[in-house]
Structures are given as C-alpha cells and as structure tokens.
C-alpha cells in the first residue's frame, strides 16, 4: 500500500513510499493495517501539470499554482524578489527566471507596458542612449576665459570681435538680427558656458564650427578640436 508524503510546512506532495504494517492494529484485526506516520496520507494525490503542485488540506488534495522555481517577482523599480509562497501571485509583476536574470544584468533595457514588464526594442535602447549622451554633452561646461581663449586661438577673435561680426550680419526676413545682441552680451558675462546653451550653437555656426567640433572642445577644453573635423 502506498503512502503519499507531504511537506510539514507547505503541505505539498513530496514523494510516494510503501506503507509498513501497524504491528498492533494488524495483530488485533488480523489483516494488514498500514502505519501512517505524520505528514503522510493514504489519499492518492492528483496528477499536476507544469507550474502546479498538489497540496494536502488534511482531508484531500488541492492543485495550486507554483511559481517558485520558474518565476520571480519584479517591482516597478525593477527590483527582483524570489517567490517563496505557493499559489497565485497578486503583488507587483510576475516574470520568468530567464527575464529576471536579464533585468539584473541591465534593468534599463526593460519597461512597464500595459501593466507588464517587457524588453525595450533595440531602437528604443539606442534612442535612450543617444538622449542620455545628448544630455551629458549639454551639461559640459567651460569658463568664459576658456571659450574666449579657444576662439582667439582658432579664429583670432575675442568676444568683442564676435559681437562686431554678428552686428555685420544681414537681418533675417522678419527684420531681426541673426542673434539677439543684447541677450548674447548678457550670456557672455556668465562665469561658465554650458554646451547646451543655444547661443553656443548659434555663435559656433557663425564662426564655422560644427556641432561635433563644439562637443569635442567642451569635452576636452582643447582648442585644436575647433580647427578641423
């Protein structure tokens, strides 16, 4: 006769063993009476499918979902947590162990979409990296002296010469100057020049500097980056 053993804590089916005879009861009744130890039953458990486990409730078996091995829990901040309980998962997001490993390696490659954790596309990842790089470049800064010195070495001009050059430019179709001179003069008084300041691009274009040249210059504070691509 079979005995069906279950875990003392979770009550999940563990294994099948052969029952031994209860010596006292077998002798009294004159027939084989199985000895049923604690955490075992004579009730046969049902067959379970993938991701399921049989649980003994004291009288019979119940089939419940079991995600402990195959899945993990992920929260909205992409923190991964093991599943220790048997049954349906209602908290946060349920993901496979394979996806959990990928998230651990690089959580920035994943997003929440339609209330699910999904992997970003290669295009999305590239665009985000490009945006992050653009934001980093925009925050690069040099002193006013650094910038004026570099312009002088590259073009032989100081800030006053730059103002004069701008004033000599033809007006736009709306009758406005190419660059707001008064606003630019205020910007030129700043102690630090940030690469993301739009006047940097405007003046740079006027002086013949490409965006890449300006990026490289602000990255290195090397005026030679303004001399050639």
N, C-alpha and C positions, 0 to 999 in steps of 0.2 A: 504493500500500500504506500502511496506517495504522500510525502509531506511537502507543503509549499511554504518555504521560509520567507519572511519579510523583515525589512529593516526596523529595528525597535523605535527609531525616531521618525523616519519619513513614512513608514508602513508600506514602502514599495516592495514589490516582489523581487527576491534575490536569486533563489535557486530552488531546485527540486531535489529532495533526498528521500531515502527509503525509511519508512517508519519502523521503529523497533516495537516489540511487543511490550505492553504494560504487564509485567510479571504477575502482579497481584490480581488485576482485573481479568487477565487471561485465564488464570487458575480458577478464579471464582466462577466465571461464566463458561469455562470450558471451550472457549473459542478465542481466536486471535482478536485482541483488543489493542489498537495502536496506542503507543505512548506519544502524546502530543506535547512537546515542550513549549516554553514561552516563545512568542514571535514565530509561530508556525501554525498552519491550519490544514485541514483535510480538504478544504474547498479549493477546487482547481481554479487558477486564475484564467481570465480570458486572454485570447491572443491580442497582442498590441501591434500597432503599426509604427512606422518611423516617427520619432518625436513624441511617442506616447509611453506611458508607464502604468502598470496595474497597482492600485493602492487598496490595501485591505482595511475596511472600516470597522472591523470587529465581528462582522457577520458575513459580509460578502465583499467582492472586489469591485472597484470602480476604475474606469480608464480616465486618466487625466493627461493633459499636455505636459511634455517635459522638454524644456529648452536649455537645461543646464550645460549640456555638452556642445550642442550645435549652435547656440546663440549667446549674445551678450546684450547688455543694456547700454544705450548711449543717450546722454542728456543733450540739451540744446547747446551746451558749450563743448560738445564732442568729447566729453569725459567718458571713459569706458568702465563698466562695472560688471563683475561676474554675476550670473544668476544662480542663486542658492536654493530657491523655493520651487516646488513642483506646482504646475498649474498655469493658467493664463497670465500673461504679463500685461498689466494695465498702465504701469508707470513709464514715462519717457518713451524711448524708441527701441524697438526690438530689431537687432541686426545679426547677421551671421558672424561666426567667429572669423571667417576669412575677411569680411569687411572690417571687423574690429581691428585686425592687425594692420590693414591699410590705413585706417583712421589714426592709429597710434603712430604710424610712420610719418604721416603728413595730414593732419586734420584740416589744413587749409584747402585740400583738394575735394572737400565734401561740403554739401549744403543741405538745408532743410527745404523740401519742396513738396507741396500737397500733403503735409504732415508726415513726411517720410524722409529718412536720410538717404541721399543719393549722391553719386560721384559726379563732380563737375566735368564738363566736356573739356577736351584739350584746348578748344578755342577760348572757353571761359577762363581756364587757368592761365593761358598766355595773356589774355586781356587784363586779368587782375595783376599779373606780374608786371606788365607794362605800365599799368596805372600806379602801382606801388613805386616803380622806378621813377616815373614822372614826378610823383610827389616827393620822393627823396631828392631828386635833382633840384626841384623848385625850392627846397629848403636850404640848399647850399648857399653860403654867403661869404662875402669878402668885404674888407673895409673899403671906404671911399678912396683911400690912398692907393690900395691895391689895384682898383679898377682904373683910376686915372693914370697911374703909372704904366699899366699894361697898354692902355690906349695910346699913350705917348710913345712907348717903345715900338708898338706895332704900326701906328699911323702918324706919329709925330704931332699929335693933337692933345691938348688938355681940355678940361671941361668947358672953359670959355670958348675955345675953338669949336667945340661940338655945338654949343648954343648958336654961335655965328653961322655954322654950317646949316643948322636946322632953319634958322631965320631966312637963309638964302634959298630955301626950297620953295617951289611953286605951291600955291594954295590948292586945297582939294576942290572938287567940283562944287562943294557947298560953301566955298569961300573961307574955310577954316584952315589954319596952319596944319602941316603934316603931323606935328607933335605939339601938344599944349605946352608952350614955352614956360609959362609961369608955374604950371604944375611940375614940369621937369626940373626947374630950378630948385623947387622945394625938395624934390626927391634927391637931388644932387647934394643937398646939405645933410643927408642922413649919414649916420656913422657906419652903418652896414648896408650893403647892397645884396638883396636876395635874388637868386637866379629866377625865381618865379615872378618877380616884378615885371609887369608888361612893358615898362619903359626900357628894360634891358633888351628885349627883343626889338623894339622899335628903333632904338639908337643903334643896336648891333646891326640890324639890316641896313640902315642908312650908311654905316661905316663899312659895309661889305662883309660882315661876319655871318657865318651860317649858324644855325641852332646848335649843330654838333660842335663847332668851334667854341661857342659860348659855354656849352655844357662842359667840355673838356677843360676850358680855362677855369671855370668856377670849381671844378673837381680838383684841380692841381695847383691853382694860383701860378700858372706858368704862362707867361705872355706869349711864348713861342707857339702855343696852341692856336693863337689868333692869326698866325702867319700863313698857315696852309691847312688844307683838309687832312 
